[in-house]
Amino acid sequence: MRRDDLVIALTYYAPYVSGLTNMARDIAEGLAARGKRVTVVTSRYDTSLPREEEINGVRVLRAPVLARLGRGVISPQFVRLARAAMGRAAVGSLQLPMLEAGAIAAGMRTPIVSTYHCDVTLPPGLVNTVQRVVVDTSNRLAMSHSDVVTVTSEDYARHSRMWPSIAPSMVVVPPPCSPPPAGTTSWSRSTTAGATACAASAGWSPTSSSPGTGCGTCSLSTPAAAAGARSAWTASRAPHRSGCASPRPAAICTPLLSTDVRVGAVASNGATRDVARAIGVAGVAGREKMPHI
C-alpha cells in the first residue's frame, strides 16, 4: 500500500479553477517537485475526468458524485477514499469549507492541518440556510480534530463566524506565490522617448533602440528596482503589447517553497505549528526539530 508524505482532501481540484483549488495545487505540486509523495483526494465533479491520474507529480484520486447541492457535491465514497489515504499518510490536509470535513477528520490518528479559507455565504432561503448550518457544523468538527488550523488572514479569521473554532489552534500562513514563468514583457510606446520614460519609471535602463519603431530594449538596472517595476510589469500584460521588450523582473514573488520546508509526524503543539507552516508554504518556524519524510 502506498504511504504518502501528505494527503490533501478538497471538493474540487484541477482542472477546476478557484482561489482555494489553486492554492491547494501550488502546495501539492510544490512539495511533489521537492521529492515528497503527495496525493490529492477530490470529487469527480466532471465524469469525463479519470478516477485516478498523476498531474505534475501529484497523484489525484477522484470519488464519483451522486448528486449536487448548489456548488457542493454529494459523494459518499469521497469520505471513505480520503480517510483511507490519510490513514496511511504522515500528514493530512483539509481545505475548508468542505461538507465532508468533519466526517473525514473525526477519529483520524494522522496529524491533520486544516486550512480555513472563507465562510460559506449563500443567498437567503430555507434550503441555503440549512446547507450553511450543516457545512459550518462539519467544519467546526474538523477543526476540533485538527492539530492546527491555518488561515491566510488573521483579520478575516477574527471576523469570521467560525472564529471560536479557529482561535484555539490558529496559525497565520500567507498563501503561496509561485514565480511567474520565464519570458519577456513589453510596453507599447510610439517613440524612443516614450520607451525611455517607460523604462525609467519602472527602474529599468534602455540599452538599445530600434529606429522606426522607437522601441528601447530594457534591462533591470539594480536589484532594488524589481519592487518598483511591479506596477509597470503588471501593466505590460495589457493588450497591444509591442515596443520596449524587457526581461521578467526577478524577485517579484517569494519562491514557492523555501528550501528548508519540513513536513513530518508531530508530537507537540509547537511541532504541529511547524507542520502547518510547511503545508501553508511559508517556511517552518524552526524551533522544533522534526524528522524529514
Secondary structure by P-SEA (a helix, b strand, c coil): cccccbbbbcccccccccaaaaaaaaaaaaaaaaccbbbbbbbccccccccccccccbbbbbbbbccccccbbbbcaaaaaaaaaaaaccbbbbccccccccccccccccbbbbbbcccccccccaaaaaaaaaaaaaaaaaaaaccbbbbccaaaaaacccccccccbbbbbcccccccccbbbbbbbccaaaaaaaaaaaccccccccccccccccccccccccccaaaaaaaaacccccccccccccccccccccccccccccccaaaaaaaaaaaaccccccccccccc
